[in-house]
Amino acid sequence: MRKITVALIGAGQRGVNYAGYALEHPDQLQVVAVAEPNMSRRHNFQALHGLSDELCFESWEDLLGKPNLADAVLICTQDHMHYEPTMKALEAGYHVLLEKPMSSDPWECIQMGKRSEQAERVFSICHVLRYTNFFTTIKRLISEGAIGQLMSIQHNENVAYWHQAHSFVRGNWRKASESSPMILAKSCHDLDIILWLAGADCTHVSSFGSLSHFKKENAPEGAPQRCLDGCPVSDQCLYYAPNVYLTDDIYWPTSAISDDLSLEARTKALQEGPYGRCVYHCDNDVVDHQVVNLAFANEVTAAFTMSAFTNDCSRTLKLMGTKGEIRGAMEKNEIEVIDFATGTATQISLEIPGGHIGHGGGDFGLIRDFIKLVQQDSKGDGLTSAAQSVQSHLMAFAAERSRLDRKVVALKEFWEVNEVNEA
């Protein structure tokens, strides 16, 4: 099969990770251009992939303004910057792989879903969990009837206290107006997986949650606006920034605070940038815990919990059927199947293909699938096509509407309202 060429729009961590497939498999994928407004990131990416100056752009408008440079574009900009470059790229004739969430606006998600159905190009969303051995094995077990008829799903996204502080209190996803509600930004992966496992359309959504801990009334007495400004509880606080970012470990999340990872540059970043702020004195407004209840057309029910207040950053779940249960821990790659009739519990331990650990091997699994779709010109097909992805995004928007209004949301009606009312 022929090698596929791709242009990257947005050379942040997700884009760099996905494009890394080309470095490990140059016979399958080649990155030929990049658009990134941050000069340091653009130059680093240019050097990594050996790009010429004329194929490195400050903006996606500049890149897409040229005659087509590649077979496909990979769009990894911030959440609210997805819609316009995606529609322009499809119009220009590119195949598109779009980072999740599709958009922070439900109307835009619906429009992209419609465009996907009309497009003569592959248009896929980066729902990487569907490509992991862990979730593909669980899906297979359900399909094979290992637990009889599926009845209920319990799914937990254990965000981890430190991850919440980094990304959703201090970081880029702390304000819904600047990114999207946390249930969309963090957990559209999980709602997509629940929809996939349930095997039917979602009909109703209800949700509760709030921002309860990371706010100023919970700040320790005398805590300053910034950790380095003489915090009186620096030796006790779980979130004291120097203990998180000024260590010998310069990998994520430390790598996100500065393009220059010297101790001097990181210290300056804490003195001046968002990651040095006291977690109780930030401008965050997204929730720190939320539950979502889901009903499906085949009478399967699901309960999803997203919580900052966990030690591990992990996903755990239990699926309950008429003949047995499946229990799983994604990060451990462990699945247990319990048979009601015999009482036996079968343990399944999985390996990650090729040793790549990004989302349990899902990152590279996604890229492999996208390459194959482009090679075969499969158009709207694929495990995570945009047309399929719209529903799980609307489930997230409906959950946020339910949380705010404290009402059950009928998804069909919610979809219809947002389809005609551009926000």
C-alpha positions in Angstrom: 0.0 0.0 0.0 1.2 3.5 -0.8 2.7 5.8 1.8 0.3 8.6 3.1 1.4 12.2 3.5 -0.1 14.4 6.2 0.1 18.1 7.2 -0.3 18.8 10.9 -2.3 21.8 12.2 -1.4 22.4 15.8 2.0 21.1 17.0 1.0 20.8 20.7 1.5 17.6 22.6 -1.4 15.6 21.0 -0.3 16.6 17.5 3.3 15.8 18.2 2.3 12.4 19.7 0.2 11.4 16.7 2.8 12.6 14.2 5.3 10.5 16.0 3.9 7.5 14.1 5.7 8.8 11.0 9.0 8.7 12.8 8.5 5.0 13.8 6.9 3.9 10.5 8.3 6.1 7.7 7.2 3.6 5.1 3.6 4.2 6.0 3.3 7.9 6.9 5.3 11.1 6.2 4.6 14.5 7.7 5.3 17.1 5.0 4.0 20.4 6.5 3.0 22.0 9.8 1.0 25.0 10.9 1.8 26.3 14.5 1.7 29.9 15.8 4.2 29.2 18.6 7.5 29.7 16.9 9.5 27.5 19.3 7.1 24.6 18.9 7.0 25.1 15.1 10.8 25.0 14.9 11.1 22.0 17.1 8.6 20.1 15.0 10.3 21.2 11.8 13.6 19.8 13.0 12.0 16.6 14.2 10.5 15.8 10.9 13.0 17.5 8.6 10.6 20.0 7.0 11.7 22.9 4.8 11.0 26.5 5.8 8.4 26.9 3.0 6.3 24.1 4.4 6.2 25.6 8.0 3.4 28.0 8.6 2.3 30.3 11.4 -1.4 29.7 10.8 -3.8 27.1 9.4 -5.1 29.7 7.0 -1.6 30.0 5.5 -1.3 26.2 5.1 -4.7 25.7 3.7 -4.3 28.7 1.4 -1.7 26.8 -0.6 -2.5 24.1 -3.2 -3.0 20.8 -1.4 0.3 19.8 0.2 -0.6 16.3 1.4 -3.2 13.5 1.3 -4.6 14.5 4.7 -4.5 17.0 7.5 -4.3 16.2 11.2 -6.1 19.0 13.2 -5.0 19.3 16.8 -5.8 22.9 17.7 -7.6 24.0 20.9 -11.2 22.8 21.2 -12.9 26.0 20.1 -10.6 26.2 17.0 -11.6 23.0 15.3 -14.6 23.8 13.2 -13.3 26.3 10.6 -10.0 24.6 9.6 -11.9 21.3 9.5 -14.5 22.5 7.1 -11.9 24.4 5.0 -9.7 21.3 4.7 -12.7 19.1 3.7 -13.7 21.7 1.1 -10.1 21.7 -0.2 -10.2 17.9 -0.7 -8.1 16.8 2.2 -8.8 13.7 4.2 -9.2 14.8 7.9 -8.3 13.4 11.2 -9.6 15.7 14.0 -8.6 15.6 17.6 -11.5 15.3 20.1 -13.7 17.0 21.0 -15.1 17.9 17.5 -16.1 21.3 18.7 -17.1 23.1 21.9 -20.4 24.0 20.2 -23.1 21.4 19.6 -24.3 23.1 16.3 -20.8 22.9 14.9 -20.6 19.2 15.8 -23.9 18.5 14.0 -22.8 20.5 10.9 -19.5 18.5 10.8 -21.4 15.3 11.1 -23.5 16.3 8.1 -20.4 17.3 6.2 -18.9 13.9 7.0 -21.9 12.1 5.4 -21.5 14.2 2.3 -17.7 14.3 2.0 -15.9 12.2 -0.6 -13.0 12.0 1.9 -12.2 10.2 5.1 -13.2 12.3 8.2 -12.4 10.6 11.5 -12.3 11.7 15.1 -9.5 10.8 17.6 -11.5 8.5 19.8 -8.4 6.5 20.6 -10.0 4.3 23.2 -11.8 2.3 20.6 -8.5 1.2 19.2 -7.1 -0.2 22.5 -6.8 -4.0 23.1 -8.6 -3.4 26.4 -11.8 -2.0 24.9 -11.8 -4.0 21.7 -11.6 -7.2 23.9 -14.5 -6.0 26.1 -16.6 -5.2 22.9 -15.8 -8.7 21.6 -16.8 -10.4 24.8 -20.1 -8.6 24.8 -20.7 -9.5 21.1 -19.9 -13.2 21.8 -22.4 -13.3 24.6 -19.9 -13.9 27.4 -22.2 -12.3 29.9 -25.5 -12.9 28.2 -27.5 -9.8 27.3 -25.9 -6.6 28.5 -28.0 -4.7 31.0 -26.0 -2.1 32.8 -22.6 -0.3 32.6 -20.7 1.4 35.4 -17.8 3.4 34.2 -15.4 5.6 36.2 -12.9 8.1 34.9 -10.5 8.6 37.7 -9.1 12.0 36.8 -6.5 12.1 39.7 -6.1 15.1 42.0 -2.8 16.2 40.4 -4.2 16.0 36.8 -7.2 18.0 37.7 -5.0 20.7 39.2 -2.7 20.8 36.2 -5.3 20.7 33.3 -8.6 21.8 34.7 -7.6 24.3 37.5 -4.4 25.9 36.3 -4.3 24.7 32.7 -5.9 25.2 29.3 -9.2 23.5 30.1 -10.0 25.3 33.3 -12.7 27.6 31.8 -15.7 26.3 29.9 -15.9 29.5 27.9 -12.3 29.2 26.7 -12.4 25.5 25.9 -15.5 23.4 26.7 -17.3 21.9 29.7 -15.1 19.3 31.4 -17.5 16.5 30.6 -16.8 17.2 27.0 -13.1 18.1 27.1 -12.1 15.2 29.4 -14.8 12.6 29.0 -16.2 12.6 25.4 -13.8 9.6 25.0 -15.7 7.8 27.8 -19.2 8.7 26.6 -18.1 7.4 23.2 -17.0 4.1 24.6 -20.2 3.7 26.7 -22.3 4.4 23.5 -20.2 1.9 21.6 -20.4 -0.8 24.3 -24.2 -0.2 24.8 -24.8 -0.9 21.1 -27.8 1.3 20.7 -28.8 5.0 20.4 -28.8 7.0 23.6 -32.4 8.3 24.5 -32.1 10.2 27.8 -29.4 11.9 29.9 -29.4 13.2 33.5 -26.4 14.6 35.3 -25.2 16.2 38.6 -21.9 17.8 39.6 -20.2 20.9 40.6 -17.0 22.8 41.3 -16.7 22.1 45.1 -13.1 22.1 46.2 -10.8 24.2 43.9 -12.2 27.7 44.8 -11.0 30.6 46.9 -13.1 29.8 50.0 -11.1 26.6 50.5 -7.7 28.4 50.3 -5.5 27.9 53.4 -5.3 31.0 55.6 -2.7 33.4 54.2 -2.2 31.5 50.9 -0.9 34.0 48.3 -2.0 34.2 44.7 1.1 32.3 43.6 2.9 29.4 45.2 6.3 31.1 45.0 5.1 34.3 46.8 5.6 32.8 50.3 2.9 30.2 50.9 2.6 29.4 54.6 1.5 25.8 53.9 4.0 24.9 51.2 5.2 21.9 53.2 1.7 20.5 53.4 -0.1 21.4 50.2 -0.6 18.7 47.6 -0.6 21.3 44.9 2.5 23.4 45.8 3.8 24.1 42.3 7.5 23.8 42.9 7.0 20.2 44.2 5.1 19.4 40.9 7.1 21.3 38.3 10.6 21.9 39.6 11.8 18.4 40.0 14.2 16.2 37.9 11.1 14.8 36.1 10.6 17.0 33.0 8.1 14.8 31.3 4.3 15.6 31.2 2.8 17.4 32.9 6.0 19.5 33.6 6.7 19.6 29.8 3.5 21.6 29.3 4.5 24.6 31.4 7.4 25.8 29.2 9.0 25.0 25.9 12.4 25.6 27.6 12.6 23.0 30.3 15.7 24.3 32.1 15.2 24.9 35.8 15.5 28.6 35.3 12.9 28.7 32.6 10.5 26.6 34.6 10.9 28.8 37.7 10.1 31.8 35.6 7.1 30.0 34.2 5.8 29.5 37.8 6.5 33.1 38.6 4.7 34.5 35.6 2.5 31.8 34.0 -0.7 30.0 34.9 0.9 26.9 36.4 2.4 28.8 39.3 -0.9 30.0 40.7 -2.4 28.7 43.9 -5.1 26.2 42.9 -7.5 28.0 45.2 -6.9 31.4 43.6 -7.3 30.5 39.9 -10.0 31.6 37.4 -11.3 28.0 36.8 -15.0 27.3 36.6 -15.3 23.7 35.3 -16.5 21.0 37.7 -14.3 18.8 39.8 -16.7 16.0 40.0 -19.7 14.9 38.0 -22.0 11.9 37.5 -24.0 11.1 34.3 -26.9 8.6 33.9 -27.7 7.4 30.4 -30.6 5.4 29.0 -30.4 3.6 25.6 -32.9 2.5 23.1 -32.2 -1.2 23.9 -32.9 -0.6 27.6 -29.3 -0.7 28.6 -28.5 1.8 31.3 -25.2 3.4 32.2 -23.8 5.3 35.1 -20.6 7.3 34.5 -18.6 9.1 37.2 -15.8 11.6 36.5 -13.9 12.7 39.6 -10.8 14.7 40.4 -10.6 13.1 43.8 -8.7 9.9 43.0 -5.1 8.9 43.4 -4.7 7.1 40.1 -5.3 8.6 36.7 -7.2 5.6 35.3 -10.4 4.1 33.9 -12.3 1.3 35.6 -15.6 -0.3 34.7 -18.1 -3.0 35.3 -20.6 -4.4 32.8 -23.5 -6.4 34.1 -25.3 -9.0 31.9 -28.0 -11.6 32.3 -25.4 -14.4 32.6 -22.4 -12.7 34.1 -20.2 -9.7 34.7 -17.1 -8.1 33.2 -14.8 -6.0 35.4 -11.9 -4.1 33.9 -9.0 -1.8 34.8 -7.7 -0.1 31.6 -4.3 1.1 32.9 -3.6 -2.3 34.3 -4.8 -4.0 31.1 -6.7 -6.4 33.2 -10.2 -7.9 32.5 -12.2 -10.3 34.7 -15.1 -12.3 33.3 -17.4 -13.8 35.9 -19.9 -16.6 34.9 -23.0 -16.7 37.1 -23.8 -20.4 36.3 -20.4 -21.8 37.2 -19.1 -19.1 39.5 -15.8 -19.1 37.7 -13.8 -15.9 37.2 -11.6 -15.8 34.1 -8.7 -13.4 34.2 -7.5 -11.8 31.0 -4.2 -9.9 31.0 -3.5 -7.9 27.8 -0.3 -6.6 26.2 0.0 -3.3 24.5 0.9 -3.8 20.8 4.5 -2.7 20.0 5.0 -1.4 23.6 3.4 2.1 22.7 1.7 3.3 25.8 -0.3 6.3 24.5 -3.8 5.6 25.7 -3.1 1.9 26.1 -1.8 1.7 22.5 -4.9 3.5 21.1 -3.0 6.5 19.8 -1.0 4.5 17.2 -4.0 2.2 16.6 -6.0 5.2 15.5 -3.2 6.4 13.2 -2.9 2.9 11.6 -6.6 2.8 11.0 -6.7 6.3 9.5 -3.8 5.4 7.1 -5.6 2.3 6.0 -8.9 4.3 5.4 -7.0 6.9 3.3 -5.2 4.2 1.3 -8.5 2.5 0.5 -10.4 5.7 0.0 -13.0 4.4 2.4 -14.7 7.8 2.8 -17.3 7.7 5.6 -16.3 4.3 6.9 -14.2 3.7 9.9 -14.5 3.0 13.6 -14.6 6.6 14.6 -16.1 8.5 11.7 -17.3 12.0 12.4 -20.8 11.0 11.4 -20.8 8.4 14.2 -19.1 10.6 16.7 -21.7 13.3 16.8 -24.0 11.4 19.1 -21.5 10.9 21.9 -20.6 14.6 21.7 -24.3 15.5 22.0 -24.5 13.2 25.0 -21.8 15.3 26.7 -23.6 18.6 25.8 -26.9 17.2 27.1 -25.2 16.1 30.3 -24.0 19.6 30.9 -27.4 21.0 30.1 -28.9 18.5 32.6 -26.4 19.4 35.3 -27.1 23.1 34.9 -30.9 22.8 34.7 -31.3 19.8 37.0 -33.6 18.1 34.5 -33.6 14.9 32.4 -32.7 15.7 28.8 -34.3 13.8 25.9 -31.5 13.5 23.4 -33.6 13.5 20.3 -35.2 16.8 21.3 -31.9 18.3 22.4 -30.4 17.3 19.0 -33.2 18.9 17.1 -33.1 22.2 19.0 -29.3 22.5 18.5 -29.5 21.5 14.9 -31.6 24.6 14.0 -30.3 27.1 16.6 -26.7 28.1 15.8 -25.0 29.2 19.1 
